[in-house]
């Protein structure tokens, strides 16, 4: 399995499991995640998950931003299947150019 780890400016270690189609971060022993599938050059982001105990800390936003930045660097377009990602992209116009 291909994995890469990136530390965000907020100090969050995000691991990209490319073969599984997942970005994840472990916080206080709990997994936060963004799942996707690639269809050609379109990244379908299908799920964002943060355990209830960790909500309100901006973890989902950090993971989604990281996933979107990865899509941009890879030249992918994004189809936000997950409702959280749809709202996130609508609220952050800097990502509109990625919409498939």
Backbone as a chain_set.jsonl record, in Angstrom:
{"seq": "XXXXXXXXXXXXXXXXXXXXXXXXXXXXXXXXXXXXXXXXXXXXXXXXXXXXXXXXXXXXXXXXXXXXXXXXXXXXXXXXXXXXXXXXXXXXXXXXXXXX", "coords": {"N": [[0.843, -1.176, 0.0], [0.542, 2.235, -0.797], [1.608, 4.945, 1.014], [1.664, 8.275, 2.272], [2.806, 10.771, 4.492], [1.875, 13.862, 5.881], [2.498, 16.82, 7.628], [0.327, 19.198, 8.812], [0.033, 22.842, 8.909], [-1.297, 23.308, 11.293], [-0.379, 21.337, 12.902], [-1.325, 18.77, 12.541], [-0.991, 15.431, 11.729], [-1.407, 14.076, 8.663], [-2.197, 11.222, 6.931], [-1.924, 9.759, 3.794], [-3.457, 7.224, 2.236], [-3.154, 6.019, -0.616], [-3.873, 3.781, -2.217], [-6.086, 2.836, -0.888], [-7.738, 4.954, -1.076], [-7.974, 7.072, 0.827], [-7.613, 9.707, 3.161], [-6.258, 10.218, 6.32], [-6.213, 10.993, 9.824], [-4.99, 10.537, 13.069], [-6.237, 11.289, 16.146], [-5.995, 11.703, 19.509], [-6.145, 8.932, 19.749], [-8.238, 8.292, 18.062], [-9.686, 7.812, 14.836], [-9.865, 10.086, 12.161], [-11.25, 10.881, 8.993], [-11.161, 11.112, 5.381], [-12.677, 9.855, 2.623], [-12.285, 8.689, -0.735], [-12.872, 8.07, -4.254], [-11.24, 7.511, -7.317], [-12.201, 8.308, -10.519], [-11.216, 8.046, -13.536], [-9.851, 11.122, -14.112], [-11.235, 12.356, -12.134], [-11.896, 13.06, -8.836], [-13.902, 11.61, -6.612], [-15.198, 12.576, -3.742], [-16.331, 10.822, -1.137], [-16.935, 10.49, 1.559], [-16.681, 11.971, 4.77], [-15.38, 11.772, 7.941], [-15.465, 12.311, 11.41], [-14.948, 11.463, 14.712], [-17.469, 11.886, 17.223], [-16.516, 12.862, 19.692], [-14.454, 14.493, 18.942], [-15.43, 16.512, 17.414], [-15.902, 19.877, 16.193], [-13.364, 20.952, 16.25], [-12.186, 21.609, 13.896], [-11.099, 19.578, 12.422], [-12.215, 18.008, 10.34], [-12.395, 19.959, 8.346], [-9.659, 20.54, 7.973], [-8.747, 18.083, 6.967], [-10.285, 17.86, 4.61], [-9.423, 20.147, 3.224], [-6.768, 19.435, 2.823], [-7.098, 17.161, 1.192], [-8.292, 18.349, -1.047], [-6.237, 20.052, -1.861], [-4.336, 18.152, -2.566], [-5.693, 16.969, -4.738], [-5.658, 19.141, -6.505], [-2.869, 19.457, -6.982], [-2.383, 17.097, -8.303], [-3.765, 17.428, -10.618], [-6.42, 16.747, -10.759], [-10.013, 16.851, -11.036], [-12.824, 17.588, -8.893], [-15.546, 15.881, -7.516], [-17.869, 16.525, -5.237], [-19.318, 14.263, -3.438], [-19.95, 13.707, -0.826], [-21.863, 15.379, 1.603], [-20.754, 17.192, 3.446], [-18.388, 17.995, 2.201], [-19.406, 19.178, -0.084], [-20.699, 21.467, 1.01], [-18.445, 22.659, 2.212], [-16.858, 23.279, -0.047], [-18.542, 25.089, -1.327], [-18.546, 27.188, 0.492], [-15.941, 28.036, 0.413], [-14.532, 29.703, -1.893], [-12.077, 29.483, -3.234], [-11.717, 26.917, -4.065], [-13.431, 26.354, -6.114], [-12.661, 26.09, -8.783], [-11.945, 23.46, -9.018], [-14.169, 21.878, -9.262], [-15.952, 19.218, -10.709]], "CA": [[0.0, 0.0, 0.0], [1.292, 3.472, -0.865], [1.178, 5.945, 1.991], [2.509, 9.44, 2.506], [2.389, 11.51, 5.675], [2.121, 15.295, 5.807], [2.144, 17.582, 8.82], [-0.318, 20.456, 8.448], [0.486, 23.961, 9.738], [-1.942, 23.204, 12.603], [0.25, 20.253, 13.647], [-2.068, 17.529, 12.331], [-0.344, 14.479, 10.816], [-2.38, 13.471, 7.755], [-1.631, 10.119, 6.174], [-2.671, 9.469, 2.574], [-3.4, 5.834, 1.784], [-3.654, 6.207, -1.979], [-4.52, 2.573, -2.739], [-7.377, 2.701, -0.208], [-8.535, 6.145, -1.332], [-8.29, 7.657, 2.127], [-6.751, 10.582, 3.953], [-6.669, 10.039, 7.702], [-5.404, 11.53, 10.914], [-5.342, 9.961, 14.362], [-6.236, 12.311, 17.195], [-6.391, 11.111, 20.79], [-6.437, 7.528, 19.529], [-9.43, 8.143, 17.228], [-9.406, 8.089, 13.427], [-10.644, 11.042, 11.372], [-10.975, 10.408, 7.638], [-11.826, 11.53, 4.146], [-12.587, 8.756, 1.65], [-12.549, 9.091, -2.115], [-12.559, 7.157, -5.345], [-10.842, 8.191, -8.546], [-12.817, 7.835, -11.751], [-10.423, 8.807, -14.5], [-9.166, 12.217, -13.42], [-12.192, 12.998, -11.222], [-11.849, 12.565, -7.467], [-15.224, 11.618, -5.98], [-15.031, 12.509, -2.285], [-17.554, 10.127, -0.767], [-17.198, 10.425, 3.004], [-15.835, 12.661, 5.736], [-15.773, 11.294, 9.263], [-14.748, 12.721, 12.614], [-15.698, 10.981, 15.873], [-18.215, 12.911, 17.953], [-15.69, 13.443, 20.758], [-13.474, 15.414, 18.36], [-16.098, 17.514, 16.586], [-15.737, 21.282, 16.557], [-11.947, 21.327, 16.311], [-11.704, 21.92, 12.557], [-10.37, 18.435, 11.863], [-12.787, 17.666, 9.031], [-11.986, 21.016, 7.411], [-8.234, 20.358, 7.67], [-8.619, 16.911, 6.097], [-10.851, 18.182, 3.298], [-8.513, 21.088, 2.57], [-5.601, 18.657, 2.402], [-7.524, 16.334, 0.059], [-8.495, 19.229, -2.203], [-4.917, 20.499, -2.312], [-3.74, 17.004, -3.262], [-6.366, 16.868, -6.036], [-5.151, 20.23, -7.353], [-1.49, 19.186, -7.411], [-2.418, 15.945, -9.21], [-4.492, 17.793, -11.824], [-7.745, 16.125, -10.725], [-11.225, 17.612, -10.745], [-13.439, 17.018, -7.696], [-17.004, 15.774, -7.409], [-18.16, 16.368, -3.81], [-20.462, 13.401, -3.164], [-20.201, 13.906, 0.609], [-22.53, 16.665, 1.837], [-19.837, 18.103, 4.134], [-17.455, 18.533, 1.2], [-20.206, 20.081, -0.919], [-20.852, 22.729, 1.749], [-17.11, 23.229, 2.372], [-16.431, 23.884, -1.311], [-19.405, 26.234, -1.583], [-18.142, 28.262, 1.414], [-14.543, 28.41, 0.16], [-14.49, 29.88, -3.346], [-10.774, 29.165, -3.811], [-11.744, 25.537, -4.558], [-14.447, 26.199, -7.144], [-12.075, 25.679, -10.054], [-11.754, 22.016, -9.034], [-15.453, 21.176, -9.431], [-16.128, 18.428, -11.937]], "C": [[0.89, 1.241, 0.0], [0.735, 4.455, 0.151], [2.178, 7.083, 2.022], [1.936, 10.161, 3.71], [2.795, 12.957, 5.525], [1.687, 15.932, 7.113], [1.548, 18.907, 8.357], [0.238, 21.58, 9.309], [-0.121, 23.932, 11.143], [-1.354, 22.078, 13.457], [-0.458, 18.914, 13.532], [-1.307, 16.658, 11.332], [-1.423, 13.821, 9.969], [-1.663, 12.426, 6.91], [-2.534, 9.873, 4.967], [-2.409, 8.029, 2.188], [-3.997, 5.824, 0.381], [-4.37, 4.966, -2.521], [-5.898, 2.346, -2.116], [-8.289, 3.889, -0.499], [-8.943, 6.84, -0.049], [-7.177, 8.574, 2.622], [-7.205, 10.392, 5.391], [-5.689, 10.693, 8.661], [-5.904, 10.887, 12.203], [-5.176, 11.039, 15.42], [-6.78, 11.663, 18.463], [-6.841, 9.661, 20.62], [-7.654, 7.249, 18.658], [-9.117, 8.554, 15.798], [-10.41, 9.08, 12.845], [-10.279, 10.743, 9.915], [-11.743, 11.154, 6.566], [-11.588, 10.407, 3.154], [-12.937, 9.271, 0.256], [-12.323, 7.919, -3.059], [-12.168, 8.014, -6.54], [-11.53, 7.515, -9.722], [-12.181, 8.657, -12.856], [-9.65, 9.872, -13.737], [-10.112, 12.985, -12.501], [-12.145, 12.284, -9.874], [-13.241, 12.722, -6.86], [-14.997, 11.49, -4.481], [-16.36, 12.025, -1.718], [-17.898, 10.189, 0.716], [-16.184, 11.266, 3.766], [-16.299, 12.22, 7.11], [-14.852, 11.775, 10.357], [-15.571, 12.209, 13.8], [-16.31, 12.141, 16.664], [-17.374, 13.623, 19.016], [-14.729, 14.517, 20.247], [-14.114, 16.517, 17.519], [-15.841, 18.924, 17.108], [-14.309, 21.766, 16.643], [-11.369, 21.685, 14.946], [-10.971, 20.776, 11.885], [-10.901, 18.036, 10.492], [-12.356, 18.689, 7.988], [-10.523, 20.851, 7.011], [-8.024, 19.175, 6.73], [-9.141, 17.201, 4.689], [-9.931, 19.141, 2.546], [-7.285, 20.345, 2.042], [-5.93, 17.8, 1.174], [-7.699, 17.182, -1.203], [-7.166, 19.733, -2.749], [-4.212, 19.377, -3.062], [-4.353, 16.864, -4.657], [-5.833, 17.929, -6.998], [-3.746, 19.912, -7.857], [-1.416, 18.018, -8.387], [-3.137, 16.257, -10.526], [-5.876, 17.162, -11.908], [-8.836, 17.179, -10.552], [-11.874, 16.912, -9.555], [-14.955, 17.011, -7.828], [-17.306, 15.524, -5.928], [-19.44, 15.568, -3.565], [-20.893, 13.563, -1.705], [-20.794, 15.301, 0.832], [-21.626, 17.662, 2.555], [-18.902, 18.776, 3.128], [-18.179, 19.496, 0.263], [-20.334, 21.449, -0.254], [-19.5, 23.419, 1.897], [-16.674, 23.94, 1.091], [-17.272, 25.118, -1.646], [-18.973, 27.443, -0.735], [-16.729, 28.78, 1.167], [-14.323, 28.517, -1.348], [-13.145, 29.536, -3.994], [-10.717, 27.745, -4.374], [-12.702, 25.329, -5.713], [-13.887, 25.726, -8.485], [-11.863, 24.161, -10.149], [-13.031, 21.238, -9.344], [-15.534, 20.467, -10.78], [-17.538, 18.65, -12.478]], "O": [[1.886, 1.288, 0.722], [-0.458, 4.76, 0.149], [3.377, 6.887, 1.824], [0.724, 10.163, 3.924], [3.909, 13.26, 5.097], [0.622, 15.613, 7.641], [2.177, 19.65, 7.604], [0.856, 21.311, 10.34], [0.468, 24.469, 12.081], [-1.772, 21.88, 14.598], [-0.219, 18.015, 14.338], [-1.013, 17.096, 10.22], [-2.262, 13.088, 10.493], [-0.656, 12.712, 6.261], [-3.754, 9.789, 5.101], [-1.285, 7.655, 1.854], [-5.203, 5.643, 0.213], [-5.378, 5.096, -3.216], [-6.773, 1.74, -2.736], [-9.482, 3.84, -0.201], [-10.115, 7.162, 0.147], [-5.988, 8.268, 2.52], [-8.405, 10.401, 5.665], [-4.517, 10.909, 8.352], [-7.108, 10.718, 12.394], [-4.103, 11.625, 15.566], [-7.894, 11.139, 18.476], [-7.794, 9.216, 21.26], [-8.065, 6.096, 18.524], [-8.382, 9.513, 15.563], [-11.622, 8.939, 13.008], [-9.136, 10.391, 9.624], [-12.802, 11.735, 6.801], [-10.445, 10.045, 2.873], [-13.769, 10.164, 0.093], [-11.682, 6.926, -2.717], [-12.703, 9.104, -6.743], [-11.446, 6.298, -9.891], [-12.55, 9.808, -13.087], [-8.885, 9.56, -12.825], [-9.833, 14.125, -12.129], [-12.328, 11.07, -9.787], [-13.699, 13.84, -6.624], [-14.643, 10.415, -3.997], [-17.377, 12.714, -1.801], [-19.049, 9.961, 1.087], [-14.994, 11.275, 3.451], [-17.49, 12.287, 7.412], [-13.629, 11.668, 10.26], [-16.766, 12.492, 13.886], [-15.735, 13.225, 16.755], [-17.502, 14.831, 19.215], [-14.249, 15.347, 21.018], [-13.41, 17.365, 16.971], [-15.596, 19.133, 18.296], [-14.069, 22.894, 17.073], [-10.192, 22.028, 14.844], [-10.29, 20.983, 10.881], [-10.12, 17.758, 9.582], [-11.993, 18.323, 6.87], [-10.181, 21.004, 5.839], [-7.217, 19.252, 5.803], [-8.511, 16.831, 3.698], [-9.691, 18.958, 1.352], [-6.825, 20.61, 0.931], [-5.14, 17.724, 0.233], [-7.298, 16.775, -2.293], [-6.988, 19.83, -3.963], [-3.562, 19.62, -4.078], [-3.637, 16.666, -5.639], [-5.585, 17.643, -8.169], [-3.466, 20.082, -9.043], [-0.498, 17.947, -9.205], [-3.12, 15.441, -11.447], [-6.446, 17.05, -12.993], [-8.604, 18.252, -9.996], [-11.524, 15.776, -9.237], [-15.565, 18.013, -8.204], [-17.033, 14.438, -5.416], [-20.526, 16.143, -3.493], [-22.087, 13.555, -1.405], [-20.279, 16.287, 0.305], [-21.72, 18.863, 2.302], [-18.66, 19.981, 3.202], [-17.618, 20.517, -0.134], [-20.101, 22.475, -0.893], [-19.409, 24.635, 1.727], [-16.18, 25.067, 1.138], [-16.751, 26.089, -2.195], [-19.03, 28.582, -1.199], [-16.363, 29.847, 1.66], [-13.968, 27.535, -1.999], [-13.094, 29.318, -5.204], [-9.772, 27.402, -5.085], [-12.78, 24.223, -6.248], [-14.576, 25.036, -9.236], [-11.628, 23.636, -11.237], [-12.965, 20.05, -9.657], [-15.23, 21.033, -11.83], [-17.902, 18.081, -13.507]]}, "num_chains": 1, "name": "protein.A"}
